[in-house]
């Protein structure tokens, strides 16, 4: 889990996180509802009631977004596609689906369920509005807003620009037609970039028309969609490039094994100054953990002579490790998720070597150059 994420818990066994950026949009939506939307429509409400309904409505809105993403996740999992987590962030939410669907039909089901849930929620909140208009105007007002915003969310996601849900529907159709996932992804990504450019252009026009906040926000969404479309296609091509290759092919066995009793001052003087970056502590049959520059920098220099490497390392139980037969794509995902530049390679409790990001990047570059 990223350091910028806060773990809320699990739903149906799927970890639910909120990103730090989510707090910004939550505050902005709550403020807009409490200071503009509700006061304009219900001027007789007290300040306390207005803010209370605004906070409740914002929470229900993000609960709706969560249900949208949960729909994707549950359908993906029911079809055998792993889901690592769901994260709410500034643009709504994303279900981290760790594998591509195996068929166009599975892609179509997975993509269509999100907008379907949003449109269904819009209808349910619309019914609640009609039922609550007289007995509870505040709840009715909240329901009316949620009906409209869920409808907008569902329709927005049906825009045929990858990686929006509509773009994934488009990819599924192209995939079924041409039997080529890479080609389908490339075309869907191009459409996604075209949609992103339209958002950016629309945002610029609105800025020059005087709507600074709305224009900047729309342009910002456009930049996000453009980056997401490019990244999605890049990830697919990278995965195909690494397909069939395993960690054992490129792991390094040059990782220095440090004795646990070595002090940090000796380590810096005799090992770190040689330019080496891979340091493990213990022995090959009894690895204690890894020592990084970050570990050392957290210890004040005046304590280096009395601090052993065993006291400063990251313990093995806190490390992500891979085996020699782990796919390089899976290893790259682990590195990206954990924000690390190296992974220990273990088999049967014995340290075989280390997979470094530097060697992985070099390997990817060589494959690309050879056109493999």
Secondary structure, 3 states (H helix, E strand, C coil): CCCCEEEEEEECCEEEEEEHHHHHHHHHHHHHHHHHHHHHHCCCCCHHHHHHHHHHHHHHHHHHHHHHHHHHHHHHHHCCCCEEEEEEECCEEEEEECCCCCCHHHHHHHHHHHHHHHHHHHHHHHHHHHHHCCCCHHHHHHHHHHHHHHHHHHHHHCCCCCCCHHHHHHHHHHHHHHCCHHHHHHHHHHHHHHHHHHHHHHHHHHHHCCCHHHHHHHHHHHHHHHHHHHHHHHHHHHHHHHCCCEHHHCCECCCEEECCCCEHHHHHHHCHHHCCCCEEEEECCEEEEECCHHHHHCCCHHHHHHCEHHHHCEEHHHCCEECCCCEHHHHHHHHHHHCCCEEEEEECCEEEEEEEHHHHHHHHHHHHHHCC
